[in-house]
Amino acid sequence: MKWEGNRESDNVEDRRSDGDGGGGFGGGRSIGLGTIAIALAASYFFGISPTTILSLLSGGPGGQQQSQQASGPNRTARAEDPQTKFVRTVLADTEDVWTQIFRVNGKTYAPPTLVLFSGATPTACGTGQTASGPFYCPGDRKVYIDLSFYQLMQQRFHVSGEFAQAYVIAHEVGHHVQNMMGIMDKVNSAERQMSKAQKNAMSVRLELQADCLAGVWAFHANQARSILEQGDVESALNAATAIGDDALQKQEQGYVVPDSFTHGTSAQRVRWFKQGVSSGEVKSCNTFEVKTL
Ligand SMILES: [Zn+2]
């Protein structure tokens, strides 16, 4: 992926040196927490239980136990590290693409803030944890990422490559786009009358749409800035394959329970990302109207 030298976003909040163990809710915003919690659960990029991730983090090779660190490194120095620059650049790219797409449709795009944290951090959706994987909180319109997640992707799921990492961000930004478009609200209110299985099915459609929207971003970013290099799309598809609910459940418990899917199977995630990246059209991402996902 070619990104060096492109614009970097200022909408990044670096909380990595805060070092508090989280706890509490940002600004005491606990109104509607039930709804928000559902949306939060639905927005995990990784369809895997927090306890599993915790055990992966603590049992992983090479002692990647950085989740509770943050012993006061210099903010400025840290903000210049290549990974932070990468995140800022990808976020800026999503801003440029979505601003343009919204404008063409007569709308104004308000970009999300991306929060870099380490261990745990307060959010309007409750305490955000490394163990949850990257997520989007509709309540404060922020994307939360602990960058140690990228090591986990690489070491545990053998997913590497910058574009696969960019896809993670683009997927979460996809949830923000869904929020801006009012789709999250609709899903949340529809979910109130639903059974657990129906809610999961709805969540799958929401997640696959975010995958498709990530693809739409990639299409336009590539048209405008030629970001894609040989093998990039494959690396994102590998990521989608590795983190489909079926693949994760097999790895986790040895069998697959389709009713408990919240993100879609590997094949579905691949299909919808491809759909977005080949068409570049938001309207091709209508996962709520198709019969077969
Ligand atoms: Zn998601």
Residues whose N, C-alpha, C, O or C-beta is under 5 A from the ligand:
A	BS01	ZN	A42 S43 Y44 F45 E207 A210
